[in-house]
Amino acid sequence: MLTLNFKGLFLWLALMGTAVHCLSNEPSDQGPRIINIMSAFWAFESAARTSMPQADRSALFRRFVLDPYRDLYGLAEFRNDIDAEAIKAYLAKVQPYLPEMRKLSEQVEREVGPAETRFIGAFPGFKAEVTIVYMPSGQ
């Protein structure tokens, strides 16, 4: 079973891993740019609760999650042409993990703001030229 107890470590590594490259002599009062795709994923999940054909669920996933973030899902790390079958397989794969994913997503949403404030307080010279993305994953 997948254990998702690494949330704090993940957030710390994401911020600290970029801090090495982002420290400057000029103070910055802004943290990193944070993109939370999980909110779109949960909006999709809410809309898809009806008993709709799988093809419609795939189209709905594309509309809620992929299309609004084409600038991210179009990067080399992702396939730009994710088809309905790939989406169907992904949705089946993550289904058993949805309760844990939701729990982790809610924790991140609650804790990222205060963690960012503490981080910026501890590293006032942090030059926030980094983007952190919270996104659904099947890996």
Summary of the structure (lengths in Angstrom):
residues: 139
radius of gyration: 17.1
end to end distance: 13.0
largest distance: 55.9
contacts: 329
relative contact order: 0.25
helix: 61%
strand: 7%
